[in-house]
């Protein structure tokens, strides 16, 4: 998935329409390692070699969230970071959740690559 595709076709802020199950399934094919949960979250856990690396990634995701004004739950500890995203005003997943996921994956690739 190219995040620019989303930015060109969807309003960045105020995206409050929940995706249909078909749209969610289509978007899931573009991500690796993510799960769409039964309670409406997009979830992924990232492994890291140490606490400092996990912290740096959590900080990078926080910066992404500030830019998009869309804030996932971020849990980090020694050797791992878990992200959970959903759009509360839509009571489910929106394009913004997938954009956060895509950009988080990009940031992970830069830190661990």
N, C-alpha and C positions, 0 to 999 in steps of 0.2 A: 504494500500500500504506500502510495506517495502522499505524505501529509499535505503537499501543495494541492493535490486533487480535492481534498476536503475543504481547504481554505478557499479555493476558487468557486466551489459549488454550494457551500453551506455558510450561513452566517456564523462567525466565530463565537459571538456572545449571544446569549438568549436562546440557544438551541435547546428547547424544552420539550420537543416531541420525541417520545420514546420510539425506538426502532421496533419494527415488527419482528417476530421470530425469524422470518425469512431474511430480513435485512441483517439481523444479528448473525445468523448463520453465514451469510455472505461475507461479512466483515471478519468473522472468526477464521475464515480460510486464508486471510491475509496476514494473520499473526501466528507466531509460534510460541508455545509454552503458556498460553493464556487459557483460562477456563471461564465460561459464562456459568455462574452458579444459579441454582433454582431460586434463590432469593434476590436475583437481579443485579448481581455484581460481576464485574470483570476482574479477575484475580490472576496474579502471577507472583511466584517467589523466585528471586534471583540469588544465586550462590556467590559468595565472595571469599577471598583468601584470608581476610582479617576484618577486624572492627573498623579500622580506618577506611578501608575500601568501601565497606557497606555505608559508612557515614557519608563519604564523598558522593556516592550514588544517591543516597536519600536527599542530600543537599541539591544535587543536579535535578532531581525530579521536582523538588520544591520550587526551583527556579522556573522549570517548565510550567508548573501549575500557576505560578504568579503571572507568567506571560499570557497564559490562556484563560486566566480567571476561572479555572476549573480544578478543584482540589481533591485528589484521591486520598484515601487513608494510606499512610506510610508507616510501616512498622519495621524497625531495623534493630539488629542485634549482631553479636559477633558472627560473622560469616554468612549473613543472609539479610535480605530486604524483601518484605512482602508489600505489594501494592494491591489495593482494592478500590475500584472506581465504579461509581454509578451517579446518575443525575437525580438528586432528590426531587427537584421540581417536576421531573418527568416520571418519577416513580419507576425508573428503569434505566436502561442503557440508551445513550444518544451518540451521535457522531463524535461529540467531544470526548467521551470516554475512550473511544477507539483512537482518537488523535493523541490523547495523553499516553495511551498504551504504545502507540507507534513511536512517539518521541522518547518515551522511557527506554524502549528497546534500542533506539539509536544511541542514547546516552550510555547505556550498558555496553554496547559494542565499542564505544570509544574508550571507556574505562577499563574494560577487560580484554579488549582486542589487542 
